[in-house]
Amino acid sequence: EGIGYLADYAHSRGVKFGIWIEPEMVSPKSRLAKEHPEWIVSSEGREKTTIRNQWLLDLSNPEVQDFVFGIFDSTMKLAPGIDYIKWDCNRHVESFGSTHLDEQSHFWIGYTQGFYNVLRRIREKYPEVIIQACASGGGRANWGVLPWFDEFWVSDNTDALQRVYMQWGTSYFFPAIAMASHISATPNHTVFRTTSIKYRIDVAMSGRLGMEIQPKNMTDQEKALCRKAISEYKEIRPVVQMGDIYRLVSPY
């Protein structure tokens, strides 16, 4: 029954509603790619580089900026109850070039300024929606986007042991409130390591705690531990997310 129905249902269960978008990318087989080949980042005379079945839209072009803003705007209009946007950037730039720019050496500046321009427009219209910058794989965990994004997705590797090192390093540059850190399933999908639910909870609670695990696959004991952890995290959240950090022992 549409996004509005899903958002309303989530709210009726006491859960905020979020949706995942990737407005800077385009599929090579899409209508958009066919109708606007001039909008795609590419070097003249070179084959367009496809990564993750995606090409990149040229945000140095004001028409593309309008289009990307329109994707965000139209998504928000799907339902009044959208509380959270996960904005993905799953690939980096290769074979860069722009049909819009006369000086190709200005591409990186033009792209970044165009991206910032889109974000300013979004925040002027939607100041309250929580937006996650995803991900570090696309180079999006950086200081420059902090005025517009609330948090980062640090890595798809959610293995608790690996995350100890990642979160230690990330915390040198970013506050815990900006560091999405999730309790996930085991064996972990990236390194296939099995760790206890208690260990996964403790590590995730040192950042912005989240859940990335199917409740239907959890035991009653695991559910009880996670309920307790979420309740306790809400009590300590002001300290974890907004407090001062003191480094006691390095994981290295």
N, C-alpha and C positions, 0 to 999 in steps of 0.2 A: 504493500500500500504506500510505498514511497518513503523518502527520507524523513518527512515530517512525522509519519506514523512511528518510525523507529526511534526518533528523538523523543517523542512524547512517551513512548513505552519505557525508554531508559529513565526518563525523569520520574515516571510513576513508580519505578523501582528504587529511586534514590540515587541514581547514577547519572552523572553528566554525560553528554553525548559528543563524540568526536568523529572526525572523518579525515581520510588520508588523501592528499592531492599531490600532483607533481606537475605544476603548470609550466615549467620551463622546458619540458621535454616533449618530443613528438615521435610517434611511431612512423617508420619509413613507409608503412602501408596505409597510413591514415589519409583521410580526405584533406586534412590541413596541410600535410606535406605535399600533396598533389596540387592544391590550389595556391599555395604560397611557398614555392621553393626558394624564393628570395629571402624568406624569413629564417632560413636555416644556416647555422654557423658552418662555413666551409671555405676552403681555399680554392681559388680559381685554378682549374686544370688538375685538381686532385680529387680522388674518390672520397666521398663523405665517410668518415669513420663511424661505424656503428658499434656502440657499446651497450650491452644489456638491451638489445633490440631498440635502441633509442638514438635519435639525433637531438641536437641542442638548438633551441630557439635563440635568435640573436637579440638580446635585450639592449644592445646599443641603439636599436631601431625604435623610435617612439610608437610606431604602429604595433610592434610586438609588446611593448610595455602596456599599451592599452588592452591588448588581447589577454595578457597574463593577469592584469588587474581584473579584467572581466571574468576570467575563470574563477578567481577567488570570490568576486562579488556575486556571481551567479550561484556558486556553491553555498554561500551564506544565505542566499534567498530561497534555497530549497526548503529550509525549515527555520522558524524563529528560535528553535531550541538547540542550535549548534553552538557548543561551548568551547570546542577545542579543534584546532587544525594541525595536522601533521604535514608539514611542507617538505617533500622529499627532493633531494638532489643526488641522484644515484650514479652520476657519471661525471668525469672531469672533461675538460676541453682538450680536443686534439684537432690538428689541421685547421687552426682558427683562421677566420676570415669573415668579412662582412660586406654584403652588397650595398649597405647603407653608408658606410664610412668611406671617405676619400683616402684618408690616411690609415692603412691597415695596422700600422704600429700603434695606433691609438685604441685598438680593439679592447684590451684588458681594462683600460680606464673607462671606456664607453660602456662596456658590459656591466662593470661594477656600479657605475653611477646610475645606469638604467635600472638595475636591480634595486638599488637604494630608493630610487624614485617611486618604483612600484610599492615598496614597503611603506614609504611615507604616506602614500595615498590610502593604502589599506588601513594603517593605524589611525588616520584622520577619520575614517568612516567606521572602523571597528576597533575602538580602543580597548574593549573589555575582553575580546576573544583571546584565549590562550593559544599561542602558536609555538610549535616545536620546530627547530631547524634540524633537518635530518638529511645528510648525516656527515660524520667526519670523513667517510669514504668519498664524498663529493666536495670535500674541502670547506664544508659549511660551519665547522666548529671554529669560529674566529671572533675576535673582539668586535670587528666592524659591524656585525649584524645584531649585536646585543641591544641596541636601542629599540629594535622592532620584534625580536624573538624573545620568548620567555625562558626557553631551555634548549638544550642540545640532546640529540641521540648520540651518545658517545661512540658506540660500536655495536654491530650485530653480534659480536662475541659477548654473550652474557654469562659465560662460565665464571662462577664466583671467585675462583682463585686468580684467574686472569684479570678480573675486574679490580681486585685489590691493587694491582700494579697500575692499571689504567686510571683508576679513580685517584690514586695517589698523585700520578703525574698531572692529570687534568686539573686537580685542585690547586696546583701552583698558579694557574691562570684564571680559573673560573670558580665562582662560588658554588656550594653544594646545591643551591636552589636551581641552578642552571644545568645540573648534571643528572639526566634521566638514568635511573638505576633500578633494574627490575628483578624481581624474583621470577626465575624461569624453571622450566622442566629439566629433569635429568633422565638419561644421560644428555648432556648439553649438546645442542644441535651443531655446534661448530667444532668443539674439541672432543666430544663424546666422553667427557669425564663425568663421573657420578659424585656428587657432593651431598651432604645432608641438608635437609630443608632448613634447619637452624642456621647453618653456615651461610646459605644463600640469603636468608632473611637478614642476618647481621650485616653482610656486605652491602646489600641493597639499601638498608636503612641509613647508610652514611651519605647517600645522595638524595635525589628526589625519588622517594620510594614509589614503585609501581609494580603491577602484577602482569606477568606474561606467561600464563600457565592456565591450562584448561581445568576448570573446577571439576568437570565430570571425570577427569583422570586422576584426581587427588584422593587420598585416603581421608577418612574422617579426622585422623590425628593431624594430618597436614593442614586440613582446613581450619582446625581449631588453633593451630600454631599461627597460621596466617591471620586469622581474625584477631588474635591477641596482639600480633606484631603491628597490624594496621591501627588498632586502638591505641597502643603505646606510642607509635610513631606520631600520631596526631597530638599527643601530649608533648613530645620532645621536638616536634617540627620547628617551632620558633627558634630553638637553639641550634639545631642541625642546619637549617636553611639560612638563618640570618645571623648566627653567632660568629665569634672569632674562632679561627682554627689554630691549634697548637700541635706541632708535630712532635711526637714522643719517640717512636721507633720506626725506622724505615723498613718497608717490606723487603728491600734489597739487602 
